[in-house]
Amino acid sequence: MSVQLNKFHYADYIVFVAMLIFSALIGLIFGWLNRKKQSTKDFLLGGGDLKVFPVGISILASFTSAISILGFSAEMYRYGTIYWMITFSYPLTQGLTALVFIPLFHGLKITSAYQYLELRFHKYVRTTASVIFSLQMFLYMSVALYTPALAIEQVTDIPLVYSIGNV
């Protein structure tokens, strides 16, 4: 009996679907529980009750994508362990963000770096930075969607177009 290691087994499908359902339920439950919170302050700042540490951890987790999970291991395999050196910069940059920028924004009661740019410099600086960031995120998100969709296609035989639409 030969076993294909590169395809999902029925148990894998059960775990995969359960994870998707669980993730969707978390969003639905918290969306339902917090449906009365209508203001920007409640939505973006948690009503102003969040401390620095959970906000910093949230920022760190939000940039851990399939690109990081799949790409870092492939990079290490292909080019060797020198890529490991980048992991030393992660705690430094994330710590700097958590200890410098988050308290600054929290103290000024602003919700984005773009508000800070407008306060510090000018409205045109804010607009320019917003356009540049939007372009960068458009390019990043195309890769961030393609990467897990490619992995899903490889193990489930779901066509890539449908995988991208479902990611």
C-alpha contacts under 8 A as a table, 3 or more apart, distances in Angstrom:
res1	aa1	res2	aa2	distance
4	Q	7	K	5.97
5	L	8	F	7.83
6	N	154	Q	7.39
6	N	155	V	5.83
7	K	154	Q	7.19
7	K	155	V	4.25
7	K	156	T	6.12
8	F	11	A	7.83
8	F	12	D	5.51
8	F	13	Y	6.49
8	F	155	V	5.46
8	F	156	T	5.93
9	H	12	D	5.15
9	H	13	Y	6.56
10	Y	13	Y	5.09
10	Y	14	I	6.37
11	A	14	I	5.04
11	A	15	V	6.33
12	D	15	V	5.20
12	D	16	F	6.00
13	Y	16	F	4.98
13	Y	17	V	5.97
14	I	17	V	5.36
14	I	18	A	5.99
15	V	18	A	5.06
15	V	19	M	6.08
16	F	19	M	5.21
16	F	20	L	6.36
17	V	20	L	5.06
17	V	21	I	6.11
18	A	21	I	5.09
18	A	22	F	5.97
19	M	22	F	5.07
19	M	23	S	6.08
20	L	23	S	5.17
20	L	24	A	6.17
21	I	24	A	5.10
21	I	25	L	6.04
22	F	25	L	5.06
22	F	26	I	6.30
23	S	26	I	5.27
23	S	27	G	6.65
24	A	27	G	5.25
24	A	28	L	6.19
25	L	28	L	4.95
25	L	29	I	5.84
26	I	29	I	5.29
26	I	30	F	6.13
27	G	30	F	5.41
27	G	31	G	5.80
28	L	31	G	4.98
28	L	32	W	5.98
29	I	32	W	5.10
29	I	33	L	6.08
30	F	33	L	4.97
30	F	34	N	5.88
31	G	34	N	5.30
31	G	35	R	5.75
32	W	35	R	5.23
33	L	36	K	7.80
34	N	37	K	5.59
35	R	38	Q	7.26
37	K	42	D	5.72
37	K	43	F	6.59
38	Q	42	D	6.80
38	Q	43	F	6.95
39	S	42	D	5.29
39	S	43	F	6.24
40	T	43	F	5.07
40	T	44	L	5.74
40	T	45	L	7.56
41	K	44	L	5.50
41	K	45	L	5.13
41	K	46	G	6.71
41	K	47	G	5.44
41	K	48	G	6.80
42	D	45	L	5.62
42	D	46	G	4.78
42	D	47	G	3.94
42	D	48	G	7.11
43	F	46	G	5.74
43	F	47	G	7.09
44	L	47	G	7.79
44	L	111	T	6.70
45	L	48	G	5.13
45	L	49	D	7.48
45	L	50	L	7.02
45	L	111	T	7.01
46	G	49	D	5.97
46	G	50	L	6.06
47	G	50	L	7.61
50	L	54	P	7.02
50	L	55	V	6.98
51	K	54	P	6.15
51	K	55	V	6.68
52	V	55	V	5.34
52	V	56	G	6.11
52	V	98	A	6.63
52	V	99	L	7.78
52	V	102	I	6.53
52	V	103	P	6.67
53	F	56	G	5.13
53	F	57	I	6.19
53	F	98	A	7.04
54	P	57	I	5.10
54	P	58	S	6.05
55	V	58	S	5.02
55	V	59	I	6.32
55	V	98	A	7.76
55	V	102	I	7.73
56	G	59	I	5.17
56	G	60	L	6.31
56	G	94	Q	7.45
56	G	97	T	7.29
56	G	98	A	4.96
56	G	102	I	7.34
57	I	60	L	5.02
57	I	61	A	6.12
58	S	61	A	5.14
58	S	62	S	6.05
59	I	62	S	5.16
59	I	63	F	6.72
60	L	63	F	5.71
60	L	64	T	6.85
60	L	94	Q	6.83
61	A	64	T	5.27
62	S	65	S	7.44
64	T	67	I	7.78
64	T	68	S	5.96
64	T	69	I	7.49
65	S	68	S	5.31
65	S	69	I	6.50
65	S	144	A	6.85
66	A	69	I	4.97
66	A	70	L	5.75
66	A	71	G	7.49
66	A	144	A	6.43
66	A	147	T	6.24
66	A	148	P	5.92
67	I	70	L	5.51
67	I	71	G	5.04
67	I	72	F	7.49
67	I	143	V	7.62
67	I	144	A	6.05
67	I	147	T	6.38
68	S	71	G	5.23
68	S	72	F	5.46
69	I	72	F	6.00
69	I	73	S	6.85
70	L	73	S	5.77
70	L	74	A	6.36
70	L	147	T	7.89
71	G	74	A	5.13
71	G	75	E	5.94
72	F	75	E	5.02
72	F	76	M	6.13
72	F	83	Y	7.97
73	S	76	M	5.11
73	S	77	Y	6.12
74	A	77	Y	5.05
74	A	78	R	6.09
75	E	78	R	5.23
75	E	79	Y	5.89
75	E	80	G	7.42
75	E	83	Y	7.19
76	M	79	Y	5.48
76	M	80	G	4.80
76	M	81	T	5.46
76	M	82	I	7.57
76	M	83	Y	6.03
76	M	84	W	7.52
77	Y	80	G	5.70
77	Y	81	T	7.81
79	Y	82	I	7.44
79	Y	83	Y	7.58
80	G	83	Y	6.83
81	T	84	W	5.35
81	T	85	M	7.94
82	I	85	M	5.85
83	Y	86	I	5.83
83	Y	87	T	7.92
84	W	87	T	5.65
84	W	88	F	7.75
85	M	88	F	5.64
85	M	89	S	7.55
86	I	89	S	5.45
86	I	90	Y	6.88
87	T	90	Y	5.26
87	T	91	P	7.43
88	F	91	P	6.34
88	F	92	L	7.11
89	S	92	L	5.16
89	S	93	T	6.11
90	Y	93	T	5.34
90	Y	94	Q	5.92
91	P	94	Q	5.15
91	P	95	G	5.63
92	L	95	G	5.12
92	L	96	L	6.01
93	T	96	L	5.04
93	T	97	T	6.17
94	Q	97	T	5.04
94	Q	98	A	6.09
95	G	98	A	5.02
95	G	99	L	5.88
96	L	99	L	5.25
96	L	100	V	5.60
96	L	101	F	7.31
97	T	100	V	5.50
97	T	101	F	5.07
97	T	102	I	6.27
98	A	101	F	6.30
98	A	102	I	5.38
98	A	103	P	7.38
99	L	102	I	6.48
99	L	103	P	6.50
100	V	103	P	5.91
100	V	104	L	6.32
101	F	104	L	5.01
101	F	105	F	6.15
102	I	105	F	5.24
102	I	106	H	5.94
103	P	106	H	4.89
103	P	107	G	5.85
104	L	107	G	5.18
104	L	108	L	6.24
105	F	108	L	5.13
105	F	109	K	6.00
105	F	110	I	5.39
105	F	111	T	6.91
105	F	112	S	7.41
105	F	113	A	7.70
105	F	116	Y	7.61
106	H	109	K	5.03
106	H	110	I	6.49
106	H	111	T	7.93
107	G	110	I	7.92
110	I	113	A	8.00
110	I	115	Q	6.43
110	I	116	Y	7.21
111	T	115	Q	7.10
112	S	115	Q	5.49
112	S	116	Y	6.85
113	A	116	Y	5.00
113	A	117	L	6.26
114	Y	117	L	4.96
114	Y	118	E	6.28
114	Y	126	R	5.21
114	Y	127	T	7.98
114	Y	129	A	7.25
114	Y	130	S	7.02
115	Q	118	E	5.13
115	Q	119	L	6.18
115	Q	126	R	7.13
116	Y	119	L	5.01
116	Y	120	R	5.89
117	L	120	R	5.11
117	L	121	F	5.58
117	L	122	H	6.78
117	L	123	K	7.69
117	L	125	V	6.49
117	L	126	R	5.40
118	E	121	F	5.34
118	E	122	H	4.66
118	E	123	K	4.89
118	E	124	Y	7.73
118	E	125	V	6.67
118	E	126	R	5.29
119	L	122	H	6.70
121	F	125	V	6.63
122	H	125	V	5.39
122	H	126	R	6.66
123	K	126	R	5.10
123	K	127	T	6.28
124	Y	127	T	5.00
124	Y	128	T	6.05
125	V	128	T	5.15
125	V	129	A	6.08
126	R	129	A	5.25
126	R	130	S	6.10
127	T	130	S	5.03
127	T	131	V	6.24
128	T	131	V	5.24
128	T	132	I	6.25
129	A	132	I	5.17
129	A	133	F	6.02
130	S	133	F	5.13
130	S	134	S	6.01
131	V	134	S	5.09
131	V	135	L	6.26
132	I	135	L	5.26
132	I	136	Q	6.20
133	F	136	Q	4.99
133	F	137	M	6.01
134	S	137	M	5.13
134	S	138	F	6.09
135	L	138	F	5.11
135	L	139	L	6.43
136	Q	139	L	5.28
136	Q	140	Y	6.10
137	M	140	Y	4.82
137	M	141	M	5.77
138	F	141	M	5.33
138	F	142	S	6.35
139	L	142	S	5.39
139	L	143	V	6.80
140	Y	143	V	5.38
140	Y	144	A	6.05
141	M	144	A	4.66
141	M	145	L	5.89
142	S	145	L	5.35
142	S	146	Y	6.09
143	V	146	Y	4.96
143	V	147	T	6.04
144	A	147	T	5.60
144	A	148	P	7.23
145	L	148	P	6.13
145	L	149	A	6.29
145	L	164	I	6.15
145	L	167	V	6.47
146	Y	149	A	5.10
146	Y	150	L	5.98
146	Y	164	I	6.31
147	T	150	L	5.28
147	T	151	A	6.51
148	P	151	A	4.96
148	P	152	I	6.07
148	P	167	V	7.31
149	A	152	I	5.03
149	A	153	E	6.09
149	A	160	L	6.14
149	A	163	S	4.76
149	A	164	I	5.12
149	A	167	V	6.52
150	L	153	E	5.09
150	L	154	Q	6.31
150	L	160	L	6.30
150	L	163	S	7.48
151	A	154	Q	5.17
151	A	155	V	6.56
152	I	155	V	5.47
152	I	156	T	5.84
152	I	157	D	7.60
152	I	158	I	7.07
152	I	163	S	6.55
153	E	156	T	5.44
153	E	157	D	5.02
153	E	158	I	4.99
153	E	159	P	5.82
153	E	160	L	5.65
153	E	163	S	6.56
154	Q	157	D	5.96
154	Q	158	I	7.92
158	I	162	Y	6.69
158	I	163	S	6.41
159	P	162	Y	5.55
159	P	163	S	6.29
160	L	163	S	4.91
160	L	164	I	6.12
161	V	164	I	5.33
161	V	165	G	6.39
162	Y	165	G	5.01
162	Y	166	N	6.17
163	S	166	N	5.13
163	S	167	V	6.08
164	I	167	V	5.28
